[in-house]
Amino acid sequence: MVLWIAMAVLAAAAALPLLVALGRSPRTAAGEAEAVAIYRDQLGEVSRDVARGVIAADEAEGARIEIARRLIRAGSESTPAAAASDWRRRIAAILVVAMPVAALGLYLLLGSPLDPDQPLLSRPEAVEYQDMLQRVALVEQHLAQVPDDGKGWEVIAPVYTGLGRDADAAHAWSRAIALLGSTAARQASLGQALMTAAGGTVTPDAKAAFERARDLDPADPRPRFYLALALSQSGEKDAASAAWRQLIDTAPPDAQWLPIARMEFAKVAGPEGMVASLAARLKAAPDDAQGWAQLVRSYMVLGRPDDARAALADARTALAADQAKVAIVETAAREAGVEAGQ
């Protein structure tokens, strides 16, 4: 009986704020919605201007703050309107009260309120987690007795990472490297553990590990990615831009980290650097009609019409075998303001 009383009280408490709100006079939304829509459009326009390179990032931030201030003010200055008709408010009130009652009835019909809760440790995922922790404890006991077991350290290191114990993972990788030798994979894993333990910052120790991994396997993109990130974090924009661009240009098109690399490159390179990277990519893969269209538009945004016309001519040559793709680039050029016939 106590259970049902408690549930009824909770249902009433949940419905009370809605009933109070229904008793208040509604406010007109037409003028407010129109103003809010205008300011949101302005926010979108600022983002598009940044993407086109029309305004700088710092100027855009100031504009966003001012627009956001107006948006907040617009949302708080709506004026009272005529009260809603009584019959609508009564129906709404009935629905508010009826919903928890109906939900309670359905629960009594379909649920099992008298069944005891399932203990957490009896659930399959909890059992599996506890089993894993027990295995980790056994490995730790073994390593405490046989600290020179390099394979043991190498096995437990990624498990520590999965458990969020990044400092322990870094220690385990260090021990594995000391006992089994240095490889590109082990050094890169050590660097990642050190970086994650530092909250995402590529520390000097992490950077040293990534440099050793790169030297052991120059083709491995993982250490090169984090070394480029280290340059970005240290404010070395020119060096970071070059590192990101080289990484992007040599990446397979389906690399999962490629979108992040492009985003980081955009942060340090700015619009000019992004356009240069796009032009370089199109030289290596000229069959991308959308890429050519973007390059033509970008040159026009940057005030470089001669380069836009040259890009259009290059696109026509590269895509000559597919006139549908040529049409895509020509349409983009025409819309961007490139002179007809160029």
N, C-alpha and C positions, 0 to 999 in steps of 0.2 A: 504493500500500500504506500509505503514511504517513497518507493521508486516512482510511482505514478504521480504523486503529489509534486515531487521534485521536477518531473518532466513537464507537468502542467505549468509550474511556476516559470520554468525556462522558456516555454512556448509563449507565455504571456509577456515575459520580459523582452523576447525577440520582437513581438508584435507591437509593443508599446511605442517605440520611436516612430514607427510608421503611422500609427494612429494619431500621434501628436502632429506629425507632418501634414496629415490629411486635414487637420483642423485649422491649419494656417491658410492664409490667402495665397493663391498661386501667383506667380510673377510671369509677365509676358516674356517670351523668348525670341520673338522675331527680330527685334532690333539688336539684341545681344548676339544672336547667332550670326547675323550679318556682319557685325563688327569683328567677332571672333574669327569668322571665315576669312575676312580681309587680312587680319594680322597673321593668320596661319599661312595664307598665300605668300605674304611678304617674307615669312621665315623660309618657305620653300624657295623663293626667288633668290634669297641671299645664298643658300646652299648651292643653287645652280650657278650663281655668279662665281663662287669660289671654284667650283668644278671647271668652269670655263676659263678661269684665270683672270676674270675681270677685276676682282678686288682681292686684296691680300687677306691672309687668315686673321691677322690681328684686327683689321678693319671690320671683317665679317663678324668677329666675336662681339665687338662693340655694338654693331647693328642688331645682332641677335638679342643682346641684353635689353636694348631700348624697345625692340618690338615685343619681347617677352613682358616687359613692364607694362606696356600698353595692353597687351593681351590679358594680363591678370586684372588690370583695372577695368577693362571692358566686361570681364566676367563677373565683377562685383558691383557694377553700377546699373543693373537692370531695375526697372521701375515696377511698382505694384500694378496689377491689373484687376479687372473685375473678378469677384470670387467665383469659384466653380459652382455649378448648379448643385443643389442639395442631393438630387437623386444619384448623380455620379459619385459624389463623395460617400454617400451611404453604401452604394454597391462596393466601392473600393474598400471601405471599412469592413464590410461583411467578408470580403475575400481575404483580407489580412488576418481576420480571426479564424476563418474556416481553413486556411491552408495548414497551420500547424495541427489543427484537430484532425484533418484528413490524413496528414502525414503520420500522426500517431496511430490512427486506425489501420492504415496500411501496414505499419510496422507490427502491430499486434496480429494482423492477419497473415503476413508473409514472413515476418522475422522470427527470431527466437530469443525474446528478451530474458527468458528465465535460464537459458543455457549459460554456463560459466564461460568467461573469456578464455581464449586459447593462450596458454602461456607462451611468452615470447620465444623462449628457448626451444619450444617444440615445433616452431615453424621451420620449414626446410632451409630457407636462406640463413636463418640464425644458427641452425645446427652446422651448416657448412662453414659459416664464419668462425664459430667457436672451434671447429675442427682445424681450420687453418691456423688460428692463434696457438692451438696446442702443438701443431707441427713446428711453427716458428719457435716456440719455446724449447722444443726438443733440439732443434738445430742450434739455438743459442747455447744450450747446455753443452752440446757437443763441441762447439767452437771455443767455449770457455775452457774445456779440457784439452782440446787439440787446436790451439790458435794458429797453427801453421797449415791448416787445411785450406788451401787456396780455392779449391772447387766449392767448398762449403760457403766461403765468403761470396763467391761469384753467384751461387744459387740464391742466397738469401738477399743479396743487394736489390734486385728488382722487386722482390716481395716487400721489402721495406718501402720502396717507392710507391707501390700500390696501396700500402697502408698509410701513406702520408708521412712516414718517418724519414724525411729527406736527409737529415743530418746523419742518421744511422746508415742510410744508403750510401752516402758519400764515404763514410768510414769503411763500409764493407767493400766498396770499389777500390779504395786505396789499398786495403789489405790484399785484395785479389791481384791487383797490379804488382804489388811488392812481391807476392809469392809466385804468381804465374807468368809475370812478364807484361810488358806494355804492348797493347794493340790499339788500333784506331777505335774499335768499338768500345773497349774498356775505358779509354781516355775520354771519349765523347760522353759515355754514361756518367763518368765521374764529374765531368764539367756540368752536365745537366743537373745532377744531384746537388752540387754546390750552388748552382744558380737558383734552383728552386728553394733550397734552404734559405737563401738570402732574399726571398720574396720576389724573384724574377730579375734581379740585378746580376749582370755578369761580373762577378768579383775578379780580382787579380788572379786568385787561385783557379777559378773556373776558366778564365781566359787562357791561362797557361796550359790547362788540360786540353782545351779545344785546339790550341796551337800544336800541341804534341799529336793530337788526333789527325789534324790536317796534314802535318808533315809525314805521318805514317801512311795516310791514304788521301792524297790530294783530290781524288775524284769523289770522295764522300761529301755530300752536300750538308750534312748535319753540322760538323764543326764550322764550315764556312758560313752557314746561316747565323750561328751564335756569335761568331767573330764579327760579322757585319752588324749584328745587334749591339755588340759591345762598342763599336765605333759610333753608332747612333746614340747610345746612352752617354758616351763621353763628349758628345757635341762636336765630333769631327765630321762635319757634314760632307765635305768634299770626298774624303776617304770612304765614308759610309755610303755615299751615293755610288761611287765606283764599285764598291764591294757588292752592294745590292744589285746593281745593273749587271755585273758579271754573273752573279748567281742566277738572276732571272733569265738572262740570255742563254745560259747553258742548261736550264732546267727542262725536264720532260714536261709536255703540256698537261699531263694528268697528275703532276706532283701535288700532294695534298697541302704542302706548305707554301705553294706558289702564290695564292691570294694574299697571305700574310706578308710574304716578301714584297709583293707589289705595293701593299699598303705602307709598309715601312719605307720603301723607296720613295713613295710620294711625299712622305713627311720630310725627308731630307733633301730631295731633289727639286721640289717645286714644279710649276707647270712646264718650264723650259726643259728640265731634266726628263720629265715624263714623256714629252713629245719626242725628245731625242731617243729615248729608249724604244718608243713605239716605232720610230723610223728604222732603227737598227733591227728590230724584230721583223719588220716587213721585208727587209732585204733578205733575211734568212728564210722567211716563210711568206712569199708574196701572194699566195692564193687567198688571202683573207680580205674579202671585199669590205666587211664592216670595219676592219682595221684601217684600210685605206680611207674610207669615209671619215673615220674619226681623225685621222692625220690631217686631212684637208681642212676639216672644221677647226681643228686645234691651231693650225697655222693662221687661219683667218682671225681667230680670237686673239692671237698674239700679235696681230698686225703685220703678218708676213705673207702678203698675197703672192709674191713671186714664188716662195716656197710652196704655197698651196697649189699654184698652177703646175709647178714641177712635179708635185706629188700626184696630181691628177693625171699628168702625162705618163708618169711611171706606172700608175694603176692601170691605165688603158693598155699599156704594153704588157704588163704582167698578167692581166685578166683577159687578154684578147680572145682567148679560146672560149670564153663564157660571157656572152653579151649581157646576160641577165645580171651578172656581177658587175660588169662595167656600168650598167644602168644605175645600180645602187650607188656607186661612187659619184656618178655624174649628177644624180639627184641631190645628193648631199652637198656637192660642190655648188650647184645652182642655188640651193637654199642658204648656203653660207655666204653667197655673194661673189663667188668666182665668176669672172666675166664669161659669157657664153662664147663658145667656140675656142676657148683656150685649152 
